[in-house]
Each structure stands twice: as C-alpha cells, then as structure tokens.
C-alpha cells in the first residue's frame, strides 16, 4: 500500500479511536504492521538516543555558549563511552528497536543511558586521578559539569520534550500569552522533574529570535523585575547563559577582519553583541553593583576596546592598500605603485566595518573614535581620488592604465565606506578624463 494511503488510514483510525472500540483495535493492528515492516534503528540509534542533547551541540569556536554546551567531539566521545563501556546492552538493544523515536521505549533507553552515565561519573569521582583523566578526555575545564548536564537531559527527556512540543520552533516575539505558558510549564516541571525545569528555559531561549527576551519569563517566575534575588537562585543559570553569549560576541571582536567577507561576519558579531548588551538591560533590571551588572559592564568595556582597536587599524591599512599619489614640489603628481590585492582587501574590510559600526557607535561608547577616523578616511580617499583623476588626464599608455586601476581601487574603498555617491562621481570623472 502506498505511504500516503497508509498514512490516511492511520490518521482516520486515530481520529475515531477515542469513541469507537473497533477503531482502537485497528490502531493497534496498524502499529503492529508498521513495526513489522519497519527497519531496525541501527546506526540511527545514536541520533535517537542523544536527541535531547541535539539543540545544545555546536562548535564552541563558532557557536555561542548557550547553543554549544556539547561540542561534536565531546558527543562522539560520550557515545563511544556509553556504547562500549557504560551502557553497551542498552545501546545494542536500541539498535535493534523498530519503534519510532517518539515512542516511550526510546525515553526508557535515554533514562537508562542517563543512569549509566551518572554511575560512570560517580565511579570516577571516587578516585581523584580517574576523575582528572575523565575530565581531560572530554576536553578539561568544565567537562565534568558537561557530563552531569547530559545526565539531567537524558533522564528528564520525556518531561522536557512534552513542554518543548508546546513552544514554536522559532519565536520571533515572545508575547504575554507564550510567556505565561512557559511560566506554567516551568512550574509543572518543578513538580514533575525539577532537574529539567531550568533546561526547559535554556532550550526555549535557543528558539528565541531575541534570546534576551527570556528575561520576560524570568521576571514572571521570580516575581521581580531586577536581579537582586533572581541572580542568586537556580534561575541564575539562564541569566548566566545570556551573559555568556554576550561575552562570546564581545571576544570575537578581538580579531580584525582581513577582507570584506570577514568584515561582514565581524560586523554581524558586533551587531549581535550590541543587541544582547542593550537587550538585557531593556528587558530586566540589571543593577550595576550586582553580579550580572558587573559582568555586563566589563564586557561592554572589553567590546569597546576591541572595536576601537579595529578602527585604529584603518589608517595603517590605507597606507598599504590605497594607491595614493602625491604632489611633488614642482606641482607634478607622483604616482604610487599599485598595492598587493591582499592589502586592498584588508583596507576594504576594515573600512567597511568602520562605516557599518556607525549605527551602533553610541551604544558601544565608541562614537567619537568612529566619527574621527571615518571622516579622516573618507577625506583621504577623496583627496587620493582627485589626484588620480588628474593623473589619468595627464598620462598615457601604461602610466594611464596604472592610474585608472588606482582610481578603481579608490572608488571600491569609498563604496566600502558607504560613500557611494562620492565613488560614483569619481568613476564618472575618471572615465571622462580617460576619454578626453
């Protein structure tokens, strides 16, 4: 029977199963038939069993901490430890299972993995050197806490999934209705699976287009609009996660871009940092003297310093990336050699970031530095363009070709600086000078 017909029959039986005994029996028959034709999970067992961790798996180099609690390498090692040592029988049984991953049996498997993992951690903790080796195996640092987090997520998967099924996959605006529902789900989990309650909030945060809106839920749960008490409760894990993401974007500003593509990524991180930083204080009362306030203002200072350092590289980049002629004592224009493409790329990327940063400069407390360097850079490009137009008009042959190339580079840099009209005028004047 074709899949679409089978699905229609199953749907029809399910729809009437609550009122009709025959339909109930039919549903059971369909389940048995589906299991009979279903292939065993096999290699898919890994994805099925570790599904509760999936939204939190990411490369910590490129993904913010709230969405990278587990690195791909850690997951690979965790799976190997479970499958070869801690829960070999459970994993082998799961590989042979024919039931869909939404069936309760998979939640039983996940709970068994959580229990086995907890036992493995406790065994290692009894011998300090074993615990040290275990932490090292999973990357050191907070590896032990990472493993404990995996235990909580696996053990509480069913209760947490039931709540997360009621949260949209992507939330573009956390309205009052959804905020209230999430609060109620948190209260429910505190009764049924208290260890999983905060993870439901963290997983919800991962679905928010604007993650700092999670403070709307925190305010409802904590019954306060500031961090005086909340930052000292279990809800602090959520605020800490928002702060950690803010810090991630601030730190990424340490590396200046080497070209336009890198500059676009750097600006995206800068834009994200400002959004997180201002979003936190907009949504919640972050006291300057409090733990979150001190951390946030420290991050703002770090981001401002990193951003200004990028700005200050623009003049040096123009020194090496702008084919800047000069006028000699006799009044004759002395051409400059065309710079290497990598130097032009670097200048283009840096000046692009400088220009784009203007819209956030006040929020990041770098407005004066941004304006000073941007104004000076555009004037320098305009002056170079003027000389290059004159050079095109007064030269011929290879010298004219070089001057025209220099003019195109200058116009390209002006466009990166968002001076499109100036760049267009420069191109027109250069074409006119070449045609004269």
C-alpha positions in Angstrom: 0.0 0.0 0.0 1.4 3.5 -0.9 2.7 5.5 2.0 0.1 8.3 1.6 -2.8 5.8 1.7 -1.3 4.1 4.8 -1.0 7.5 6.5 -4.6 8.4 5.7 -5.9 5.2 7.1 -3.8 5.5 10.3 -5.0 9.2 10.7 -8.6 8.2 10.2 -8.4 5.4 12.8 -6.6 7.6 15.3 -9.3 10.3 14.9 -12.1 8.0 15.9 -10.2 5.7 18.3 -11.5 7.6 21.4 -15.2 6.9 20.5 -15.0 3.6 18.7 -13.7 0.3 20.0 -13.2 -1.1 16.5 -11.0 1.9 15.6 -9.0 1.4 18.8 -8.3 -2.2 17.7 -7.5 -1.0 14.2 -4.9 1.5 15.6 -3.2 -1.4 17.4 -3.2 -3.5 14.2 -1.6 -0.6 12.3 1.1 -0.3 14.9 1.9 -3.9 14.7 2.0 -3.8 10.9 4.2 -0.7 11.0 6.6 -2.3 13.4 6.7 -5.5 11.2 7.8 -3.5 8.1 10.0 -1.0 10.0 13.8 -1.4 9.7 15.7 -1.6 13.0 17.2 1.7 14.2 20.8 0.6 13.5 23.2 3.5 13.1 20.3 5.9 13.7 20.2 4.8 17.3 22.8 7.4 18.2 20.7 10.2 16.9 17.6 8.9 18.5 19.2 8.3 21.9 21.1 11.5 22.1 18.2 13.6 20.6 17.7 15.5 24.0 21.3 16.9 23.5 20.9 17.9 19.9 19.8 21.6 20.3 22.8 22.1 22.5 25.5 20.6 20.2 27.8 23.1 18.5 31.3 24.1 17.7 32.3 26.5 20.6 34.6 28.4 18.2 31.7 29.5 16.0 28.6 29.0 18.1 27.6 30.9 21.2 27.8 29.0 24.5 24.1 28.7 25.1 23.9 26.6 21.9 27.2 24.8 22.2 27.0 23.1 25.6 28.3 20.0 24.0 30.9 20.0 21.2 30.7 17.5 18.4 33.9 15.9 19.6 32.5 15.5 23.2 29.4 13.9 21.8 31.4 11.5 19.8 33.5 10.5 22.9 30.3 10.3 25.0 28.7 7.9 22.5 31.8 5.7 22.5 32.0 5.6 26.3 28.3 4.7 26.6 28.3 2.2 23.7 31.5 0.3 24.6 31.5 0.5 28.4 28.7 2.1 30.4 25.6 1.1 28.6 26.6 -1.4 26.0 23.5 -3.6 26.4 21.1 -0.6 26.2 22.8 0.7 23.0 22.7 -2.7 21.3 19.0 -3.2 22.2 18.2 0.3 20.9 20.0 -0.5 17.6 17.6 -3.5 17.1 14.5 -1.5 18.1 11.9 -1.0 15.3 9.7 1.5 17.1 9.7 5.2 16.0 11.9 7.5 18.1 8.8 9.2 19.6 7.7 6.0 21.3 8.1 5.7 25.1 10.6 2.9 24.7 13.2 5.5 23.5 12.6 7.6 26.6 13.3 4.5 28.6 16.5 3.9 26.7 17.5 7.6 27.3 16.8 7.3 31.0 18.9 4.1 31.1 21.8 6.0 29.4 21.5 8.8 31.9 21.6 6.4 34.8 24.6 4.6 33.4 26.4 7.9 32.8 25.7 9.1 36.3 27.1 5.8 37.6 30.3 6.2 35.5 30.8 9.7 36.8 30.3 8.7 40.4 32.8 5.8 40.0 35.4 8.2 38.6 34.8 10.7 41.4 35.8 8.1 44.0 39.3 8.1 42.6 40.7 11.7 42.1 43.1 10.7 39.4 40.4 8.9 37.5 38.2 12.0 37.6 41.1 14.1 36.3 41.7 11.6 33.5 37.9 11.6 32.6 37.8 15.4 32.6 40.9 15.6 30.4 39.4 13.0 28.0 36.4 15.3 27.4 38.4 18.5 27.0 39.2 19.6 30.5 37.8 22.7 32.0 34.1 22.1 33.0 34.0 18.7 31.3 32.7 17.1 34.5 29.8 19.6 34.6 29.1 19.0 30.9 28.7 15.2 31.6 26.4 15.9 34.5 24.3 18.2 32.3 24.0 15.3 29.8 22.7 13.1 32.7 20.0 15.6 33.6 18.9 16.0 29.9 18.8 12.3 29.3 16.9 11.4 32.5 14.3 14.2 32.1 13.9 14.0 28.3 10.3 12.9 28.3 9.0 15.6 30.7 11.1 18.3 29.0 10.1 17.2 25.5 6.4 17.4 26.4 6.8 21.0 27.3 9.0 21.9 24.4 6.4 20.5 22.0 4.2 23.4 23.0 6.9 26.0 22.2 7.2 27.1 18.5 10.4 26.0 16.7 11.2 29.7 16.2 9.8 32.5 18.4 10.1 35.9 16.7 8.4 37.8 19.5 7.8 36.4 23.0 4.3 37.7 23.7 2.5 37.6 27.0 0.5 34.5 26.2 3.5 32.4 25.4 5.4 33.9 28.4 2.6 32.8 30.7 2.5 29.3 29.2 6.3 28.9 29.6 6.0 30.0 33.2 3.3 27.4 33.8 5.4 24.7 32.2 8.3 25.7 34.4 6.0 25.3 37.5 4.8 21.9 36.2 8.4 20.7 35.7 9.4 21.9 39.1 6.8 19.4 40.4 7.4 16.5 38.0 11.1 16.8 37.0 12.7 19.7 38.9 16.2 19.0 37.5 14.8 19.6 34.0 13.0 22.8 34.7 15.9 25.2 34.1 16.8 23.2 30.9 13.4 23.8 29.5 14.1 27.6 29.9 17.5 27.3 28.3 16.1 25.3 25.4 13.3 27.9 25.0 16.0 30.6 24.9 17.6 28.8 22.0 14.4 29.2 20.0 14.0 32.9 20.6 15.0 35.2 17.7 15.9 37.7 20.5 17.3 35.4 23.3 17.3 38.2 25.9 13.5 38.1 25.9 13.8 35.1 28.1 14.0 37.6 31.0 10.3 38.2 30.5 9.8 34.6 31.7 12.4 35.0 34.5 10.5 38.1 35.7 7.2 36.2 35.8 8.7 33.2 37.6 10.9 35.2 40.1 8.1 37.8 40.6 10.7 40.6 40.4 11.9 42.9 37.6 15.5 43.0 38.7 18.4 40.7 39.5 18.6 41.3 43.2 17.2 37.9 44.2 17.0 36.0 40.9 20.7 36.1 40.2 21.2 34.0 43.4 18.6 31.3 42.6 18.6 28.4 40.1 17.2 30.8 37.5 20.6 32.5 37.5 21.7 29.8 35.0 19.5 31.5 32.4 20.9 35.0 33.0 24.4 33.5 33.0 23.7 31.9 29.6 22.6 35.3 28.2 25.8 36.8 29.6 28.0 34.0 28.3 26.6 34.6 24.8 27.2 38.4 25.2 30.8 37.6 26.1 31.2 35.3 23.2 30.3 38.1 20.7 32.5 40.6 22.6 35.5 38.3 22.4 35.1 37.7 18.7 35.8 41.4 18.1 39.5 40.8 19.1 40.4 39.6 15.6 40.4 42.4 12.9 39.0 41.3 9.5 41.4 40.6 6.7 38.9 41.2 3.9 35.3 42.2 3.1 33.8 38.8 3.8 35.5 38.6 7.2 34.4 42.2 7.9 30.7 41.3 7.3 31.0 38.4 9.8 32.7 40.7 12.3 30.0 43.3 11.9 27.3 40.6 12.4 29.0 39.7 15.7 29.3 43.3 16.7 25.6 43.8 15.9 24.7 40.8 17.9 26.8 42.0 20.9 25.1 45.3 20.9 21.7 43.6 20.7 22.5 41.3 23.6 24.0 44.0 25.7 21.2 46.5 25.3 18.5 43.8 25.2 19.4 42.6 28.7 19.1 46.0 30.3 15.9 46.7 28.3 14.2 43.5 29.4 15.4 43.3 33.0 16.7 45.4 35.9 20.5 44.7 35.8 22.0 46.5 38.8 25.5 48.0 38.2 26.6 46.7 41.6 25.2 43.2 41.1 27.0 40.2 39.7 25.3 40.4 36.3 25.7 44.1 36.2 29.5 44.0 36.9 29.9 41.3 34.3 27.9 43.1 31.7 29.7 46.4 32.1 33.0 44.6 32.0 32.0 43.0 28.7 30.9 46.4 27.3 34.3 47.9 28.2 36.0 44.9 26.5 33.9 45.2 23.4 34.6 49.0 23.2 38.3 48.4 23.5 38.3 45.7 20.8 36.2 47.8 18.5 38.4 50.9 18.8 41.5 48.8 18.1 39.9 47.7 14.8 39.0 51.3 14.0 42.6 52.4 14.7 43.9 49.9 12.1 42.1 51.7 9.2 44.8 54.5 8.7 47.6 51.9 8.6 45.6 49.7 6.2 45.1 52.7 3.9 48.9 53.3 4.0 49.4 49.9 2.4 46.2 49.4 0.5 45.4 52.8 -1.1 47.4 53.7 -4.2 47.8 57.2 -3.0 49.6 59.6 -5.4 51.4 62.7 -4.0 52.1 66.1 -5.5 55.8 67.0 -5.7 57.4 70.4 -5.0 57.2 71.2 -8.7 53.4 70.5 -8.7 53.8 67.3 -10.7 51.8 64.4 -9.5 54.0 61.4 -8.4 52.1 58.1 -8.9 52.1 55.3 -6.3 52.6 51.7 -7.1 49.5 49.5 -7.2 49.3 47.7 -3.8 49.0 43.9 -3.5 45.4 42.6 -3.7 45.6 41.3 -0.1 46.4 44.8 1.2 43.5 46.2 -0.8 41.2 43.5 0.6 42.3 44.3 4.2 41.7 48.0 3.7 38.3 47.3 2.2 37.3 45.0 5.1 38.4 47.4 7.8 36.8 50.5 6.3 33.6 48.6 5.7 33.5 47.6 9.4 34.3 51.2 10.4 31.4 52.5 8.3 28.8 49.9 9.4 29.7 50.4 13.1 28.4 53.9 12.9 24.8 52.9 13.7 25.9 51.2 16.9 28.7 53.5 17.9 26.7 55.4 20.6 25.5 52.2 22.2 29.1 50.8 22.3 30.6 54.1 23.6 32.9 54.5 20.5 31.1 57.2 18.6 33.8 59.9 18.8 36.5 57.5 17.7 34.4 56.1 14.9 33.5 59.6 13.5 37.0 60.9 13.7 38.6 58.0 11.8 35.7 57.6 9.4 35.7 61.3 8.4 39.5 61.3 8.0 39.4 58.2 5.9 36.8 59.4 3.5 38.7 62.8 3.1 41.9 60.8 2.4 40.1 58.7 -0.2 38.6 61.8 -1.8 41.9 63.6 -2.0 43.6 60.5 -3.5 40.8 60.2 -6.0 41.2 63.9 -7.1 44.9 63.3 -7.7 44.3 60.1 -9.6 41.7 61.8 -11.9 44.3 64.4 -12.7 46.9 61.7 -13.3 44.6 59.8 -15.7 44.1 63.1 -17.6 47.8 63.9 -17.8 49.3 60.5 -18.5 49.2 57.9 -21.3 50.0 54.3 -22.0 50.9 52.1 -19.1 51.0 55.0 -16.7 47.4 55.9 -17.5 46.4 52.2 -17.1 48.0 52.1 -13.6 46.3 55.4 -12.7 42.9 54.0 -13.8 43.5 50.9 -11.8 44.3 53.0 -8.8 41.1 55.0 -9.4 39.0 51.8 -9.4 40.6 50.7 -6.1 39.9 54.1 -4.5 36.2 54.0 -5.7 35.9 50.5 -4.3 37.2 51.6 -0.9 34.8 54.6 -1.0 31.9 52.2 -1.6 33.1 50.1 1.3 33.0 53.3 3.4 29.3 53.8 2.3 30.3 56.9 0.3 28.5 55.5 -2.8 27.7 58.9 -4.4 31.3 60.1 -4.0 32.5 56.8 -5.5 30.1 57.1 -8.5 31.2 60.7 -9.1 34.9 59.6 -9.0 34.2 56.8 -11.5 32.4 59.2 -13.9 35.2 61.8 -13.7 37.9 59.1 -14.3 36.0 57.8 -17.4 35.7 61.4 -18.7 39.4 62.1 -18.0 40.4 58.9 -19.9 38.2 59.8 -22.8 39.5 63.3 -23.2 
